[in-house]
């Protein structure tokens, strides 16, 4: 399951819970499933943020190195 699928499933679970009318046991089970999905999506999002941060750091470092090299020429 990817991030988008997880978010879609989470939205479906949320809609079912908000609609109400579920037996207590089913609502609790859905809530548990939603909590697990939310945690998985959060982890995936944090990994994506880390990758973007690494790319940004690499780009900034490359720019700094290139700027230094240009200044020494």
C-alpha positions as CSV (number, residue, x, y, z in Angstrom):
1,X,0.0,0.0,0.0
2,X,1.3,3.4,-0.9
3,X,0.7,6.8,0.8
4,X,-2.2,7.7,-1.4
5,X,-4.0,4.4,-0.9
6,X,-3.5,4.6,2.8
7,X,-5.0,8.1,2.9
8,X,-7.9,7.0,0.8
9,X,-8.6,4.1,3.1
10,X,-8.3,6.4,6.1
11,X,-10.8,8.8,4.5
12,X,-13.2,5.9,4.0
13,X,-12.9,4.8,7.6
14,X,-13.3,8.4,8.9
15,X,-16.5,8.7,6.8
16,X,-18.0,5.5,8.2
17,X,-17.2,6.5,11.8
18,X,-18.6,10.0,11.3
19,X,-21.8,8.6,9.7
20,X,-22.4,6.8,13.0
21,X,-24.9,3.9,13.4
22,X,-22.1,1.3,13.7
23,X,-22.2,-1.3,16.4
24,X,-19.6,-0.4,19.1
25,X,-17.3,-3.4,18.4
26,X,-17.2,-2.5,14.7
27,X,-16.6,1.2,15.4
28,X,-13.7,0.3,17.8
29,X,-12.2,-2.1,15.2
30,X,-12.5,0.6,12.5
31,X,-10.9,3.2,14.8
32,X,-8.0,0.8,15.5
33,X,-7.5,0.2,11.7
34,X,-7.6,4.0,11.2
35,X,-5.0,4.5,13.9
36,X,-2.7,2.0,12.3
37,X,-3.2,3.5,8.8
38,X,-2.6,7.0,10.2
39,X,0.7,5.9,11.8
40,X,1.8,4.2,8.6
41,X,1.0,7.2,6.5
42,X,2.8,9.5,9.0
43,X,5.9,7.3,8.8
44,X,5.8,7.4,5.0
45,X,5.4,11.2,5.1
46,X,8.3,11.6,7.5
47,X,10.5,9.5,5.2
48,X,9.5,11.6,2.2
49,X,10.3,14.8,4.2
50,X,13.7,13.4,5.1
51,X,14.4,12.6,1.4
52,X,13.4,16.1,0.4
53,X,15.6,17.5,3.1
54,X,18.5,15.4,2.0
55,X,18.0,16.6,-1.6
56,X,17.8,20.2,-0.4
57,X,21.0,19.8,1.6
58,X,22.8,18.2,-1.3
59,X,21.7,20.9,-3.6
60,X,22.7,23.6,-1.2
61,X,26.1,21.9,-0.6
62,X,26.6,21.5,-4.4
63,X,25.8,25.2,-4.9
64,X,28.2,26.2,-2.2
65,X,30.9,24.0,-3.6
66,X,30.3,25.3,-7.1
67,X,30.3,28.9,-5.9
68,X,33.6,28.4,-4.1
69,X,35.1,26.8,-7.2
70,X,33.9,29.7,-9.4
71,X,35.4,32.2,-7.0
72,X,38.8,30.5,-7.1
73,X,39.0,30.5,-10.9
